[in-house]
Amino acid sequence: MGLVIYKFLINGLNYITGIAGSNLTNSEQITHNIDLYFRGILVLFAALPDTTIQLASFDGLIQVYRTCFAITVVFIIPILMIRRYSTYNKSTKIFLLFYLMSLLSTTYICIFGTFMSEDLAGARYLLIIQFFAVILSVCYVVDKINKFNKWYVICIIAALVVPILSSSYINSNIKTIYSLDSSKHLIKNEHPKKGLIKFLEENELSYGYASYWNAGVSTIISNNKVFVAGISLPDMKPNYLLSSEKWYYPSTYQGETFILLEQAEKESINLNGLNNKLGEPKKILTYQGYTIIVYDFNIASKLPGWPMNAGESISIPGADLPSVAELKEDGIRRISSDDNFSGIFTFGPYVRLVEGQYKIKLHYNTNSFENKWDIGYSDGVNWVQLDGGILKADQSVLETDLRIDNSNKSYQIEVRTFFSNKGELTVDNLEIIKVS
């Protein structure tokens, strides 16, 4: 349902990646994830113990009550309902089973996955559990009320439940949206990014790129008037989570584009390296802690790892490829036997290519037939080689074909060169050309 709503709010959304951080965690982290999981549930019910509160105080008793309430609603009531499963109607049975499946699957992902964070931001993944648990508890309580049929029982239950929900995770976030003015009238607060959107519109900026948490929300708040696609930082590559590949094609938008950066993000990227790829920006704007770098073209056309149409290509200087060797004074990526090194010389550029046929061209120079190359990717455990061979001394350009299909399109492709500590090896340039 959330994906349907999100797709409705953002134009062109059609590409959903799997669960973020879905790799299996290590055994040492599992115990810690269990702790984060239960703390996350308590956060949703505003029941996370506060060590500054006295246990014997009124606030302390309320805190304990909230904790008991959370455990009861999420775990105890569903267990009680399972024990009386045959007594419920068909709709309640289906909903109970759906809740249990949601609880078990979410619990499995949280405990054995790798995305639960120390700041408990991952608690939002448990919201669906809180939502269904409360509804399920209402079903249970209503069944009990029908047996008592006393108005004061309803009042007691309401008195016990309403204060908990009024201080829950959902309500605390609603308070950032709505508040009371001096006359005690309910008003809607202006979203913090409204001013930023207005600033972008005033500067006639309508298409840009930003980190995940600044991209989608900016697009939604502006009602798609300012379209911001998500990118990962500091590597400046598309973030395909809740996005569309179409957003990142150079042909999708022609004209000025911008990169929106928070201060910490700006400090994390290599601005000189960015200028080497994109050239000097048209202008740099600032707004309340944000830096907006503006270019008079779509930056997707010059950044490696972005989708390409047939006939398009990217060119990466050897100097921009990661390497174990320092750049020489002339800016060339060169190594020789004088450096007393053997092993991987250059690697990267870690590009995630869309499905299609590509041609890879590596421009190099060597005077030895013992230096090698390969192309492939890491699947998280092993290196998967797609091609490889000798860097021949009687050639200066290596050409090879590369097919990207459904089996490898999710991985970041590398072209690696290996130095044998014999002779000399220079890597001048790497080209990736989309053939079809």
C-alpha positions as CSV (number, residue, x, y, z in Angstrom):
1,M,0.0,0.0,0.0
2,G,2.8,2.4,0.9
3,L,4.5,1.8,-2.5
4,V,1.2,2.4,-4.3
5,I,0.7,5.8,-2.5
6,Y,4.4,6.7,-3.2
7,K,4.0,5.9,-6.9
8,F,0.9,8.1,-7.0
9,L,2.8,11.0,-5.4
10,I,5.9,10.8,-7.6
11,N,5.7,10.8,-11.4
12,G,7.3,7.9,-13.2
13,L,8.1,5.7,-10.2
14,N,8.6,2.2,-11.5
15,Y,11.7,0.7,-10.1
16,I,11.8,-0.9,-6.7
17,T,14.9,-2.5,-5.3
18,G,14.9,-5.2,-2.6
19,I,15.1,-4.7,1.1
20,A,17.9,-2.3,2.0
21,G,20.6,-4.0,4.0
22,S,19.1,-7.4,3.3
23,N,22.5,-9.3,3.6
24,L,22.6,-11.8,6.4
25,T,24.3,-10.4,9.4
26,N,27.2,-12.1,11.3
27,S,26.6,-14.1,14.5
28,E,28.0,-11.4,16.8
29,Q,25.5,-8.9,15.5
30,I,22.4,-11.0,16.0
31,T,22.3,-10.6,19.8
32,H,22.7,-6.8,19.3
33,N,19.9,-6.8,16.7
34,I,17.6,-8.5,19.1
35,D,18.2,-5.7,21.6
36,L,17.6,-3.1,18.8
37,Y,14.4,-4.9,17.7
38,F,12.8,-4.8,21.2
39,R,14.0,-1.3,21.8
40,G,12.5,-0.3,18.4
41,I,9.1,-1.7,19.5
42,L,9.2,0.2,22.7
43,V,10.1,3.4,20.8
44,L,6.9,3.1,18.8
45,F,4.8,3.1,22.0
46,A,6.9,5.8,23.6
47,A,7.9,3.1,26.1
48,L,11.7,3.2,25.8
49,P,13.0,3.4,29.5
50,D,14.4,6.7,30.4
51,T,17.1,6.4,33.0
52,T,16.5,10.0,34.2
53,I,13.1,9.1,35.5
54,Q,12.6,7.8,39.1
55,L,11.1,4.3,39.1
56,A,8.8,5.1,42.1
57,S,7.5,8.4,40.5
58,F,4.3,8.9,38.6
59,D,6.3,9.2,35.4
60,G,8.1,6.1,36.2
61,L,4.9,4.1,36.7
62,I,3.5,5.5,33.4
63,Q,6.8,4.4,31.7
64,V,6.4,0.9,33.1
65,Y,2.8,0.8,32.1
66,R,3.7,1.8,28.5
67,T,6.2,-1.0,28.4
68,C,3.7,-3.6,29.6
69,F,1.1,-2.2,27.2
70,A,3.5,-2.6,24.2
71,I,4.5,-6.2,25.1
72,T,0.8,-7.0,25.7
73,V,-0.4,-5.6,22.4
74,V,2.4,-6.9,20.2
75,F,2.9,-10.3,21.7
76,I,0.6,-11.4,24.5
77,I,-2.8,-10.7,22.9
78,P,-2.0,-12.4,19.6
79,I,-0.9,-15.5,21.6
80,L,-4.2,-15.4,23.6
81,M,-6.1,-15.1,20.3
82,I,-4.3,-18.0,18.8
83,R,-5.3,-20.2,21.8
84,R,-9.0,-19.3,21.0
85,Y,-8.5,-19.3,17.2
86,S,-11.5,-21.6,16.5
87,T,-14.0,-19.3,18.3
88,Y,-13.4,-16.3,15.9
89,N,-15.2,-15.5,12.7
90,K,-13.5,-15.9,9.3
91,S,-12.4,-12.3,8.9
92,T,-10.7,-12.2,12.4
93,K,-9.0,-15.5,11.7
94,I,-7.5,-14.2,8.4
95,F,-6.4,-10.9,10.0
96,L,-4.8,-12.8,12.9
97,L,-2.8,-15.0,10.5
98,F,-1.8,-12.0,8.4
99,Y,-0.6,-10.3,11.6
100,L,1.4,-13.3,12.6
101,M,3.0,-13.6,9.2
102,S,3.9,-9.9,9.2
103,L,5.3,-10.1,12.8
104,L,7.4,-13.2,12.0
105,S,8.8,-11.9,8.7
106,T,9.6,-8.4,10.1
107,T,11.2,-10.0,13.2
108,Y,13.3,-12.2,10.9
109,I,14.5,-9.3,8.8
110,C,15.3,-7.1,11.8
111,I,17.2,-9.7,13.7
112,F,19.1,-11.4,10.9
113,G,19.4,-8.4,8.6
114,T,21.9,-5.6,8.6
115,F,19.9,-2.4,8.5
116,M,18.9,-1.8,12.2
117,S,20.7,1.3,13.3
118,E,22.0,2.5,16.7
119,D,19.8,5.6,16.6
120,L,16.8,3.3,16.3
121,A,15.7,5.0,13.1
122,G,15.0,1.4,11.9
123,A,12.0,1.4,14.3
124,R,10.0,2.9,11.4
125,Y,10.2,-0.6,9.8
126,L,8.1,-1.9,12.7
127,L,5.3,0.6,12.3
128,I,3.3,-1.9,10.3
129,I,3.5,-4.2,13.3
130,Q,2.3,-1.5,15.7
131,F,-0.6,-0.6,13.3
132,F,-1.8,-4.2,12.9
133,A,-1.2,-5.1,16.6
134,V,-3.5,-2.2,17.8
135,I,-6.2,-3.3,15.3
136,L,-5.9,-6.9,16.4
137,S,-6.1,-5.8,20.1
138,V,-9.3,-3.9,19.4
139,C,-10.8,-7.0,17.9
140,Y,-9.8,-8.9,21.1
141,V,-11.1,-6.2,23.4
142,V,-14.4,-5.8,21.5
143,D,-15.0,-9.5,21.9
144,K,-14.5,-9.2,25.6
145,I,-16.7,-6.0,25.9
146,N,-19.5,-7.8,24.1
147,K,-19.5,-10.3,26.9
148,F,-19.6,-7.7,29.7
149,N,-21.8,-5.3,27.9
150,K,-21.1,-2.6,30.5
151,W,-20.5,1.0,29.6
152,Y,-18.0,1.6,32.4
153,V,-15.8,-1.3,31.0
154,I,-15.5,0.6,27.8
155,C,-14.6,3.8,29.6
156,I,-11.9,2.0,31.6
157,I,-10.4,0.4,28.5
158,A,-10.4,3.8,26.7
159,A,-8.7,5.4,29.7
160,L,-6.0,2.8,29.6
161,V,-5.4,2.8,25.8
162,V,-5.9,6.4,24.6
163,P,-3.0,7.9,26.7
164,I,-0.6,5.3,25.3
165,L,-1.6,6.0,21.7
166,S,-1.5,9.7,22.2
167,S,2.2,9.6,23.1
168,S,3.1,7.0,20.5
169,Y,5.6,7.2,17.7
170,I,2.9,8.1,15.1
171,N,1.4,10.9,17.2
172,S,4.8,12.4,18.1
173,N,5.5,12.7,14.3
174,I,2.0,14.2,13.7
175,K,2.9,16.9,16.2
176,T,5.6,18.1,13.8
177,I,2.9,18.5,11.1
178,Y,0.1,20.1,13.2
179,S,0.1,22.3,16.3
180,L,-2.1,24.8,18.2
181,D,-1.8,28.5,17.7
182,S,-2.3,31.1,20.4
183,S,-6.0,30.8,20.1
184,K,-5.9,27.1,20.5
185,H,-6.9,26.5,16.9
186,L,-5.4,23.5,15.1
187,I,-3.0,24.7,12.3
188,K,-0.8,22.9,9.9
189,N,2.9,23.7,10.2
190,E,4.9,24.5,7.2
191,H,7.3,21.7,6.2
192,P,10.9,22.6,6.8
193,K,11.7,22.1,3.1
194,K,9.0,24.4,1.9
195,G,11.4,27.3,2.0
196,L,14.1,25.3,0.1
197,I,11.6,24.4,-2.6
198,K,10.5,28.0,-3.0
199,F,14.2,29.0,-3.3
200,L,14.8,26.5,-6.0
201,E,11.7,27.6,-7.9
202,E,12.8,31.3,-7.6
203,N,16.1,30.3,-9.2
204,E,14.2,28.5,-12.0
205,L,15.7,25.1,-11.0
206,S,13.4,22.2,-11.8
207,Y,15.5,19.1,-12.1
208,G,18.2,17.9,-9.8
209,Y,19.8,15.2,-7.7
210,A,20.2,14.8,-3.9
211,S,20.7,12.1,-1.3
212,Y,17.8,9.7,-0.6
213,W,16.3,11.7,2.4
214,N,16.3,15.0,0.5
215,A,15.2,13.7,-2.9
216,G,11.7,12.1,-2.7
217,V,10.4,14.5,-0.1
218,S,11.4,17.6,-2.1
219,T,9.7,16.2,-5.2
220,I,6.5,15.4,-3.2
221,I,6.3,18.8,-1.4
222,S,6.8,20.7,-4.7
223,N,4.1,18.5,-6.3
224,N,6.6,17.4,-9.0
225,K,7.4,21.0,-10.0
226,V,10.9,20.5,-8.7
227,F,12.0,17.0,-9.5
228,V,14.8,15.6,-7.4
229,A,16.2,12.1,-8.1
230,G,18.0,10.2,-5.4
231,I,21.8,9.6,-5.6
232,S,24.3,7.9,-3.3
233,L,27.0,10.1,-1.8
234,P,29.9,10.6,-1.9
235,D,30.2,8.4,-5.0
236,M,27.6,10.3,-7.0
237,K,25.8,7.3,-8.4
238,P,22.1,6.7,-8.9
239,N,20.2,5.4,-5.8
240,Y,17.6,3.0,-7.3
241,L,15.7,2.5,-4.1
242,L,12.1,3.7,-4.8
243,S,13.0,5.3,-8.1
244,S,13.0,4.8,-11.9
245,E,15.9,4.1,-14.1
246,K,14.4,6.6,-16.5
247,W,15.2,9.4,-14.1
248,Y,18.9,8.9,-14.6
249,Y,19.2,8.7,-18.4
250,P,20.8,11.8,-19.9
251,S,18.0,12.0,-22.5
252,T,15.3,12.2,-19.8
253,Y,15.9,15.9,-19.2
254,Q,17.8,18.5,-21.2
255,G,18.8,21.7,-19.5
256,E,20.1,23.0,-16.2
257,T,20.4,20.4,-13.4
258,F,21.6,20.8,-9.8
259,I,23.1,18.8,-7.0
260,L,21.6,19.5,-3.6
261,L,24.0,18.9,-0.7
262,E,23.8,19.3,3.1
263,Q,26.9,20.6,4.8
264,A,28.1,17.1,5.9
265,E,27.5,15.8,2.4
266,K,29.4,18.6,0.8
267,E,32.4,17.9,3.0
268,S,32.2,14.2,2.1
269,I,32.6,14.6,-1.7
270,N,35.8,15.4,-3.6
271,L,34.8,18.7,-5.3
272,N,38.0,18.8,-7.3
273,G,37.3,15.3,-8.6
274,L,33.7,16.3,-9.4
275,N,35.0,19.3,-11.4
276,N,37.3,17.0,-13.3
277,K,34.3,15.0,-14.4
278,L,31.7,17.7,-14.9
279,G,33.8,20.9,-15.4
280,E,33.2,24.1,-13.5
281,P,29.6,24.6,-12.4
282,K,27.6,27.4,-13.8
283,K,27.0,28.7,-10.3
284,I,26.9,27.7,-6.6
285,L,24.0,28.7,-4.4
286,T,23.5,28.4,-0.7
287,Y,20.3,28.3,1.4
288,Q,20.1,27.7,5.1
289,G,22.9,25.1,5.3
290,Y,22.2,23.6,1.8
291,T,24.7,24.0,-1.1
292,I,23.1,23.9,-4.6
293,I,25.7,23.2,-7.3
294,V,24.2,24.2,-10.7
295,Y,25.3,23.0,-14.1
296,D,24.0,24.2,-17.5
297,F,23.5,20.6,-18.7
298,N,22.3,17.3,-17.3
299,I,25.1,15.9,-15.2
300,A,23.9,12.3,-16.0
301,S,25.7,12.6,-19.3
302,K,29.1,12.8,-17.7
303,L,29.0,10.7,-14.6
304,P,30.2,7.0,-14.7
305,G,27.7,4.4,-13.6
306,W,24.6,6.2,-14.8
307,P,22.3,4.6,-17.4
308,M,23.1,5.1,-21.0
309,N,21.1,4.9,-24.2
310,A,22.5,3.0,-27.2
311,G,25.4,4.9,-28.7
312,E,26.2,6.8,-25.5
313,S,29.5,6.3,-23.7
314,I,31.4,7.4,-20.7
315,S,35.2,8.0,-20.6
316,I,37.1,7.7,-17.3
317,P,40.8,9.0,-17.2
318,G,43.2,6.5,-15.7
319,A,44.0,9.2,-13.1
320,D,40.4,8.9,-11.8
321,L,40.5,5.1,-11.4
322,P,41.2,3.8,-7.9
323,S,44.8,2.5,-7.6
324,V,47.4,1.4,-5.2
325,A,49.9,3.7,-6.9
326,E,50.2,7.4,-6.6
327,L,49.7,9.6,-9.6
328,K,52.9,10.6,-11.4
329,E,53.7,14.3,-11.8
330,D,52.2,14.3,-15.3
331,G,48.9,13.1,-14.0
332,I,49.3,9.6,-15.5
333,R,48.5,6.4,-13.7
334,R,51.9,4.6,-14.1
335,I,53.8,1.9,-12.3
336,S,57.1,0.2,-13.0
337,S,59.4,-2.4,-11.6
338,D,61.2,0.4,-9.7
339,D,58.1,0.6,-7.5
340,N,58.7,-3.0,-6.4
341,F,55.0,-3.9,-6.4
342,S,53.0,-6.8,-7.9
343,G,49.2,-7.2,-7.7
344,I,46.1,-5.2,-8.6
345,F,47.2,-1.9,-10.1
346,T,44.0,-0.2,-11.0
347,F,40.4,-1.1,-10.3
348,G,36.9,0.3,-10.3
349,P,35.0,2.3,-11.5
350,Y,32.2,0.3,-9.7
351,V,29.5,1.1,-12.2
352,R,26.1,-0.4,-12.1
353,L,25.0,-0.8,-15.7
354,V,21.4,-1.4,-17.0
355,E,20.7,-4.4,-19.1
356,G,22.2,-4.3,-22.6
357,Q,25.3,-4.9,-24.7
358,Y,28.4,-2.9,-24.0
359,K,31.9,-2.5,-25.4
360,I,34.8,-1.9,-23.0
361,K,37.9,-0.1,-24.2
362,L,41.0,0.1,-22.0
363,H,43.7,2.4,-23.3
364,Y,47.1,1.4,-21.8
365,N,50.8,1.0,-22.5
366,T,53.1,-1.7,-21.3
367,N,56.5,-3.3,-22.3
368,S,55.8,-6.6,-20.7
369,F,53.6,-9.6,-21.7
370,E,53.1,-10.6,-18.0
371,N,50.7,-7.9,-17.0
372,K,47.0,-8.9,-16.9
373,W,43.4,-7.6,-16.8
374,D,40.0,-8.8,-15.9
375,I,36.4,-7.5,-15.7
376,G,33.7,-8.7,-13.2
377,Y,32.1,-7.9,-9.9
378,S,32.0,-8.9,-6.3
379,D,28.7,-10.6,-5.2
380,G,29.5,-9.8,-1.6
381,V,31.3,-13.1,-1.0
382,N,33.3,-14.0,-4.1
383,W,34.8,-12.3,-7.2
384,V,32.8,-13.2,-10.3
385,Q,35.0,-12.8,-13.4
386,L,33.2,-12.1,-16.7
387,D,36.3,-11.8,-18.9
388,G,40.1,-11.4,-18.6
389,G,43.4,-12.0,-20.2
390,I,46.9,-10.6,-21.0
391,L,47.7,-6.9,-21.6
392,K,49.8,-7.4,-24.7
393,A,52.9,-5.3,-25.1
394,D,52.3,-4.9,-28.9
395,Q,48.9,-3.3,-28.4
396,S,47.7,-0.1,-26.7
397,V,43.9,-0.6,-26.7
398,L,42.1,-3.6,-25.2
399,E,38.6,-4.1,-26.5
400,T,36.1,-6.6,-25.1
401,D,32.3,-7.1,-25.2
402,L,30.2,-7.1,-22.1
403,R,26.7,-8.4,-21.7
404,I,24.6,-7.1,-18.8
405,D,21.5,-9.1,-18.0
406,N,19.2,-9.8,-15.1
407,S,21.8,-12.0,-13.4
408,N,24.4,-9.3,-13.0
409,K,22.7,-5.9,-13.5
410,S,22.5,-5.4,-9.7
411,Y,26.2,-5.5,-9.2
412,Q,28.9,-2.9,-9.6
413,I,31.2,-3.7,-12.5
414,E,35.0,-3.3,-12.2
415,V,37.8,-3.4,-14.7
416,R,41.0,-4.4,-13.0
417,T,44.6,-4.4,-14.1
418,F,47.4,-6.5,-12.6
419,F,51.1,-5.5,-12.5
420,S,53.7,-8.3,-12.4
421,N,56.5,-6.1,-11.2
422,K,58.2,-6.5,-14.6
423,G,58.6,-3.7,-17.0
424,E,56.2,-0.7,-16.9
425,L,52.4,-0.3,-17.1
426,T,50.4,2.9,-17.8
427,V,46.6,3.1,-17.7
428,D,45.5,6.1,-19.7
429,N,41.7,5.8,-20.1
430,L,38.7,3.5,-19.7
431,E,35.7,3.7,-22.0
432,I,32.3,2.1,-21.6
433,I,30.1,2.2,-24.6
434,K,26.5,1.2,-24.7
435,V,26.0,-0.7,-28.0
436,S,22.4,-1.9,-27.7
